[in-house]
Amino acid sequence: MKSALNRLILLAYLVTLTSMTAAQDSPNPYTGTVEISAHRLAKDFIPDGDLDKTVWHNAQRQSFDHDWSGQKRFPEAKTEIATLWTPKYLYVAFWCKYTVLNVYEGEDPAKERWELWDRDVVELFALPEPKNINHYYEFEVAPNNQWVDLEIDLSKKPFNDSKWNSGFEHATRIDREKRVWTCEMRIPIRAMTKSGIHAGDMWRVNFFRAHGLGDDTSRQFLSWSPVLGSTANFHVPARFGKLRFAE
């Protein structure tokens, strides 16, 4: 099963790389149409995983429960998202319904965890410079606050740089009675772009969720902007949606 899965991942990567090369020659390679707005905060704050804080009350909140293809629905894994910003940081919130938690047990959450995507996780893919469709950043956090961040460049092999470190901060909470876990991220803007961000700017982003037990044939993979295709490959930046920075 593992070798077959690895072949599928390699095939998906090759197909994606071919399509991205062709897409770069297109005046508008993006086909993702969903959009979310991030409103500017007056001051920064440190994430603690508490999404009942006042700062999130007026944030634009969106939800999705469809899989990566947009065809299957998993209401038991409904995921809500919201974003905020300051000139220094991008803030991201996730509210995640769950049936059972699947995490790496007995490990230090302070350490970066490679292959975190093999367990329950929320993910943000952020592409600050839409003209360069191959270059973006990946941020993942698990319910137990384990994490990984990666710089992605689909024109390179390997396309993910595990040594890159954004310095992003994150915190999670688990409400076992309501079966909801929450995640709060604070990502330094300087780690992703030297241009900074300003009201009116637009990035390309996508939000993902992995949920459930077992191997990849039985787990649920949700995507805010469906990536379409025949395999669950999140690395399809042409399908990223829009993140608009508002006042």
C-alpha positions as CSV (number, residue, x, y, z in Angstrom):
1,M,0.0,0.0,0.0
2,K,2.8,2.4,0.9
3,S,4.7,1.9,-2.4
4,A,1.5,2.3,-4.4
5,L,0.7,5.5,-2.5
6,N,4.2,6.9,-3.1
7,R,3.7,6.2,-6.8
8,L,0.4,8.1,-6.8
9,I,2.1,11.1,-5.0
10,L,4.9,11.1,-7.5
11,L,2.5,10.9,-10.4
12,A,0.4,13.8,-9.0
13,Y,3.6,15.9,-8.5
14,L,4.7,15.3,-12.1
15,V,1.2,16.2,-13.5
16,T,1.1,19.3,-11.3
17,L,4.6,20.4,-12.3
18,T,3.7,20.0,-16.0
19,S,0.5,22.0,-15.6
20,M,2.3,24.7,-13.6
21,T,4.9,25.1,-16.3
22,A,2.2,25.6,-18.9
23,A,0.2,27.9,-16.5
24,Q,3.2,30.3,-16.2
25,D,2.8,31.1,-19.9
26,S,-0.9,32.0,-19.3
27,P,-1.8,35.7,-18.6
28,N,-4.1,34.4,-15.8
29,P,-3.2,30.9,-14.7
30,Y,-5.5,30.8,-11.7
31,T,-8.9,29.1,-11.8
32,G,-9.8,29.2,-8.1
33,T,-12.7,31.6,-7.5
34,V,-13.4,31.5,-3.8
35,E,-12.4,34.6,-1.8
36,I,-11.9,35.6,1.8
37,S,-11.0,39.0,3.4
38,A,-8.6,39.7,6.2
39,H,-9.4,42.9,8.2
40,R,-6.6,45.0,9.7
41,L,-6.1,44.9,13.5
42,A,-5.1,47.9,15.5
43,K,-2.5,46.0,17.4
44,D,-0.8,42.6,17.5
45,F,-1.5,39.7,20.0
46,I,0.0,36.4,20.9
47,P,-1.9,33.3,19.8
48,D,-3.4,31.2,22.7
49,G,-6.0,29.1,20.7
50,D,-9.0,30.9,22.3
51,L,-11.1,31.8,19.3
52,D,-13.8,33.4,21.5
53,K,-11.6,36.5,21.8
54,T,-13.1,39.8,20.7
55,V,-10.7,40.1,17.8
56,W,-12.3,37.2,16.0
57,H,-15.9,38.4,16.5
58,N,-16.0,40.6,13.4
59,A,-13.6,38.6,11.2
60,Q,-15.1,37.2,8.0
61,R,-15.7,33.6,8.8
62,Q,-16.2,30.9,6.1
63,S,-16.8,27.2,6.3
64,F,-16.2,24.1,4.1
65,D,-17.0,20.4,4.5
66,H,-16.3,19.2,1.0
67,D,-13.3,17.1,0.1
68,W,-10.4,18.1,-2.1
69,S,-12.4,17.4,-5.3
70,G,-15.5,19.3,-4.2
71,Q,-17.6,16.2,-4.7
72,K,-17.9,14.5,-1.3
73,R,-19.2,16.2,1.9
74,F,-18.1,15.4,5.4
75,P,-20.4,17.5,7.8
76,E,-18.8,15.7,10.8
77,A,-15.5,17.4,9.8
78,K,-16.9,20.8,9.0
79,T,-14.1,23.4,9.1
80,E,-14.4,27.1,9.6
81,I,-11.7,29.7,8.8
82,A,-11.0,33.4,9.4
83,T,-8.0,35.7,8.8
84,L,-6.8,39.0,10.2
85,W,-3.6,41.1,9.6
86,T,-1.3,43.8,10.8
87,P,1.8,45.1,8.9
88,K,3.9,42.5,10.9
89,Y,1.7,39.4,10.9
90,L,-0.9,37.3,9.2
91,Y,-3.4,35.7,11.7
92,V,-5.3,32.6,10.8
93,A,-8.0,30.8,12.8
94,F,-9.5,27.3,12.3
95,W,-12.6,25.8,14.0
96,C,-12.6,22.0,13.4
97,K,-15.4,19.5,14.1
98,Y,-14.1,16.0,14.6
99,T,-15.2,12.5,15.3
100,V,-11.9,11.1,16.6
101,L,-8.4,12.7,17.0
102,N,-5.4,11.2,15.2
103,V,-2.1,12.6,16.4
104,Y,1.4,11.5,17.1
105,E,1.3,10.6,20.8
106,G,4.0,11.2,23.3
107,E,6.1,13.6,21.3
108,D,7.3,17.1,22.1
109,P,4.9,19.6,20.4
110,A,7.7,22.3,20.5
111,K,9.7,20.4,17.9
112,E,8.9,20.6,14.2
113,R,7.3,17.3,13.0
114,W,8.1,16.0,9.5
115,E,5.2,14.2,7.8
116,L,2.8,15.8,10.1
117,W,0.3,15.5,7.3
118,D,0.0,11.8,8.0
119,R,-2.2,12.7,11.0
120,D,-5.0,15.2,11.7
121,V,-3.9,18.6,10.7
122,V,-5.0,22.1,9.4
123,E,-3.0,23.7,6.7
124,L,-2.5,27.1,5.1
125,F,-0.8,27.5,1.8
126,A,0.1,31.1,1.2
127,L,1.3,32.6,-2.1
128,P,2.3,36.2,-1.6
129,E,3.4,37.0,-5.1
130,P,0.7,35.6,-7.6
131,K,3.0,36.3,-10.5
132,N,5.2,33.4,-9.4
133,I,2.7,30.6,-9.2
134,N,5.3,28.0,-8.3
135,H,6.5,29.6,-5.1
136,Y,4.5,29.5,-1.9
137,Y,4.6,28.6,1.8
138,E,3.0,25.8,3.8
139,F,2.0,26.0,7.4
140,E,0.5,23.0,9.3
141,V,-0.6,22.5,12.9
142,A,-2.1,19.4,14.6
143,P,-4.6,19.3,17.4
144,N,-1.8,18.7,19.9
145,N,0.0,21.8,18.6
146,Q,2.7,19.9,16.7
147,W,3.7,21.8,13.6
148,V,5.7,22.0,10.4
149,D,6.4,24.9,8.0
150,L,7.8,24.6,4.5
151,E,8.9,26.7,1.6
152,I,7.6,25.3,-1.7
153,D,9.0,25.8,-5.1
154,L,7.5,23.5,-7.7
155,S,10.2,24.3,-10.2
156,K,12.8,22.6,-8.0
157,K,13.3,19.0,-6.9
158,P,12.6,18.3,-4.2
159,F,10.0,21.0,-4.2
160,N,9.7,21.4,-0.4
161,D,12.4,22.9,1.7
162,S,12.1,21.4,5.2
163,K,15.0,23.6,6.6
164,W,13.1,26.8,6.0
165,N,11.7,28.3,9.3
166,S,9.2,31.1,9.3
167,G,9.2,31.6,13.0
168,F,5.4,31.4,13.0
169,E,3.5,31.0,16.3
170,H,0.5,28.8,16.9
171,A,-1.7,27.5,19.7
172,T,-4.5,24.9,19.8
173,R,-7.4,23.9,22.1
174,I,-9.6,20.8,22.2
175,D,-13.2,20.9,23.4
176,R,-13.9,17.2,23.8
177,E,-17.5,17.7,24.9
178,K,-18.4,19.6,21.7
179,R,-15.9,17.6,19.6
180,V,-14.3,20.7,18.2
181,W,-10.6,21.7,18.2
182,T,-9.4,25.1,17.4
183,C,-6.1,26.5,16.0
184,E,-4.7,30.0,16.0
185,M,-1.6,31.0,13.9
186,R,0.5,34.1,13.7
187,I,2.8,34.2,10.7
188,P,5.5,36.9,10.2
189,I,5.0,38.7,7.0
190,R,8.7,39.2,6.6
191,A,9.2,35.4,6.3
192,M,7.1,35.3,3.2
193,T,7.7,38.6,1.4
194,K,10.0,41.6,1.6
195,S,7.3,43.9,0.2
196,G,5.1,43.8,3.3
197,I,1.3,43.9,3.0
198,H,-1.0,46.9,2.6
199,A,-4.8,47.4,2.4
200,G,-5.9,46.4,-1.0
201,D,-3.2,43.8,-1.6
202,M,-4.3,40.3,-2.8
203,W,-2.5,37.0,-2.2
204,R,-3.4,33.5,-3.4
205,V,-4.1,31.0,-0.6
206,N,-5.7,27.7,0.1
207,F,-6.9,26.1,3.4
208,F,-6.8,22.4,4.0
209,R,-7.8,19.8,6.6
210,A,-6.9,16.2,7.1
211,H,-9.1,14.2,9.5
212,G,-9.6,10.6,10.5
213,L,-7.9,7.3,11.2
214,G,-6.2,4.8,8.9
215,D,-4.2,5.3,5.7
216,D,-4.9,7.8,3.0
217,T,-7.6,5.7,1.4
218,S,-9.8,6.0,4.5
219,R,-8.9,9.5,5.8
220,Q,-10.8,12.7,4.9
221,F,-9.0,15.4,3.0
222,L,-10.9,18.7,2.8
223,S,-10.0,21.8,0.7
224,W,-11.5,25.3,0.9
225,S,-10.9,25.8,-2.8
226,P,-11.3,22.4,-4.5
227,V,-8.2,21.3,-6.3
228,L,-10.2,19.0,-8.6
229,G,-8.3,16.3,-10.5
230,S,-8.3,12.6,-9.8
231,T,-5.9,12.4,-6.8
232,A,-5.9,14.2,-3.5
233,N,-3.0,16.5,-4.3
234,F,-3.0,19.8,-2.4
235,H,-0.1,21.3,-4.4
236,V,-2.2,22.8,-7.2
237,P,-1.6,26.5,-6.8
238,A,-3.7,27.3,-9.9
239,R,-6.7,26.4,-7.8
240,F,-5.8,28.6,-4.9
241,G,-8.4,31.1,-3.9
242,K,-8.0,34.9,-3.1
243,L,-7.0,36.5,0.2
244,R,-7.8,40.2,0.1
245,F,-6.3,42.5,2.8
246,A,-8.9,45.1,3.9
247,E,-8.9,47.9,6.4
